[in-house]
Each structure stands twice: as structure tokens, then as C-alpha cells.
């Protein structure tokens, strides 16, 4: 993001070096990306909570994971269509798949909401969105594109701009010994 010092670019080469003041546009951009990160994080957390407890929005209490329900069963068994339908029907309700799905929702949601591990959350979240896109092909309202692909791209963008550093714990996380040793965890 561009920074300026006393109204001029920090370097004369067209590149931007570290400066003490950030433009209003750069600040607004950081805040917008942080808000998008938080919103996507909440969508993952909400899906986890609703499927875990059966809060009645998409999951009835009797189908909750804590009541023995299978969070992947309904969508994969009854919603899958297209070239991958057979694969998704075969894994619907599998305990291992349910567990991976729920841990994925929780982990991605926590990481995005807290602003930590954004690269890992973006990669796994984008993969989950891509898989969900392949469950129903072609998409209902477009021959190719739907919100799953758009959200996957947004997640990658959030990782690229370091969206966890604004309204999140990203800077602190990056300074931990673990992340300094394994930078891919940022």
C-alpha cells in the first residue's frame, strides 16, 4: 500500500519505501480488507456453530453434530449434481469427512477472525470453497461463476495484502518464534 512522506513518494524510482505516514486511501484500504476478512471469518464460524449445535438457521437441532448428525450429509447427498456428484454422494456423512469439514470451518473461521495464519486460512478456505463449487456444477445462476469462486479469490487476496495486520493479531503472530521459524504460517 502506498505511503507518502510530506506529499511526495518516498523514493524517486516509482517504488515506495517505508515512510512514517500512510495515505488516507491506504488506511481506508487496510480497513476495508480487515472488514472483509472479519466478515468471511464470521461466515466460517457461523457455519461451524450452526452445524455443531443445530441453531436452526440451516441445521435443525436434531441434525446437530453434537446430537449425532452428519454435517456433510445433507448437502453432499441431496444437493450434489454434475460431474462430481457420485464422488460427493459416496463421502456424504462419512465421519472422517465430517470431522475434517468441521475442523476446517472452525480453524479457518478462527484464523480469519483473529487475523492469524491468514496464508494457511486462505489456502484451506479457498480449497474448501473450490470443493463446494464442484458439488453443484454448473452453478445455478451462471454457467461457470458463483460466489464460491469469488470468495476463494478474495481469500487469496486477503493473504497477499496482509489483511490480518489491521484489526487483527497478524503483526503479533508474525513476531512469534514459531512463525519466525516457519514463515508460511503467517
N, C-alpha and C positions, 0 to 999 in steps of 0.2 A: 504494500500500500504506500502511496506517495507521501513523503514527508517534505516539509519545507522549512527553511530557516530564513527568517526575515524576508519572506516573499519571494525568494529565489530558490531554484533547485540546489540541492546540496553539492552536486558535482556538475561540472561543465560538460561531461561526456554523455549526458542523457540518462545516466544511471542514477539511482537515488541511494545515497549513503545514509547512515544513521544520523538523525538530527534530533534536536530537543523538542520540536513542536510538530504536531500532527495536524494535517488539514482537517477542516470540518467534514469534508467529504469522506476522508479516510476514517474518521471517528464514527460517522454515521454508517459506513460500510461495515466496519467491525461489529457494530451493534446489531445491524440487520442480520449478518451471518450468525451472530450469537443467538438471536431470537429464533432464527430458522433451526439452528442446532437444538435449542431447547424444545421447540415445537415437535421436531421429529423424535427427539428423545422421549417426550411425553407420549407420542403415539405408540412407541415400542413398550413403554412402561404400562400404559393403559391396556394394551392388548395382553400383556403378561398378567396383570391384575385381574382383568375380566375373565380370562381363561382359567386362572388359578382358583378364584373364588366364585365364579359364576355370578357376576354382579348384575346380570340381567340385560346388559346392553346388547351384546352379541351372543353371550353364553348364559344359558339358564343355570340356576343354582344346581340342579340335579346333574348337569353335564360338566360341572366344575372339575378341574384336575384333582383337587383335594377330596372330591367325592367319588373318585374313581373314573372320571370322564377322560376322554382322549382328545386333547386339544387339536390334533391334526385330522381327526377322523371325518368330521362333517364336511369341511371344505375340500379335502382331498378325495373323499369317497363320493360325494354327491355334486361337487362343483367342478371337478376336473373334466376338461374336454379338450379335444385336439390331439396332436401327435404324441403327447406325453401322458395322456390320460391313463393308460394301462400301468405305467410306472407309478404314478401317484395313487391310483387305486390300490396297488399292491402294498404300498408303505403306509397307507392311511391307518391311523390308530396304533401303529407299532410303538411299543413302549420306548424303545431306543430313539426313534424319530420324535416322539412326543417330548422326551427329555431334552434332546438336542434343540428342538424348536423353542421350548420354554426357557432353557438356559440362554439361548441366543437372544430371545426377546428381552430377558432381564439384563444380560450383560451389555447389549447394545444400548438399551434404554438408560442404564446407569451411567455408562461411559459418555453418552451424548449429553445427558442432563448435567453431569458433573464437569464435563469438559476435559476428561482424561482419557488417554488411549484412543484418541479420535481416529488415528490411522487404522487401528485394528477394528474399531467400531464401524468405520466407513467401509472397510473391505468386507467384513462379515455382513453388515447391513445391506450393502449393495448386492452381495451374493444372495442373501435371503430375498430381497426384492426381485432379483432376476429369476430366482426359482419360483416365486409366487406369480410372476408374469407368465412363466411357462405352463402353469397349471391351467390357464384358460386362454388357449390360442385358437383363433385370433381373438384379440380383446373385443369386448362387447361394442364399444363405441368408435373404434378406429381399426383399420386393417392391420396396424402394427404397433402404434404407440399408445401407452397408457401411463397412469400415474406411477406405476411400479418402476418403469424405466426412468421417468423423470426424477423420482426420489432417489434412485440409485446414483444417478449423475450428480444430484445435489449433495449426497453424502460424500462422494469423491471430492467435490469442490470444497466442502467444509474442511476436509483433511488438508487439502492443498493450501488453504488460506489460514490455517492455524486457528480455526474458529473456537477452539477450547480455551484460548487465552483471554477472551473477553467474556465477562460474566461466568467464568468457569475457573477451574483449578489447573488449567493447562500449563501455565508457567511454573507453578509449584511442582506439578507432576514431572515436567521435563527436567527439573533440577534434582530429582531423587536419584539415589545411587543406582537403583535398578534401571531406570530409563537412560541414565548416562552410560551404563554398561550395555544396554540393549535399546538403542535409539528407535528401532522400529515400533516400540511400544508407545511412542508419543501420540 
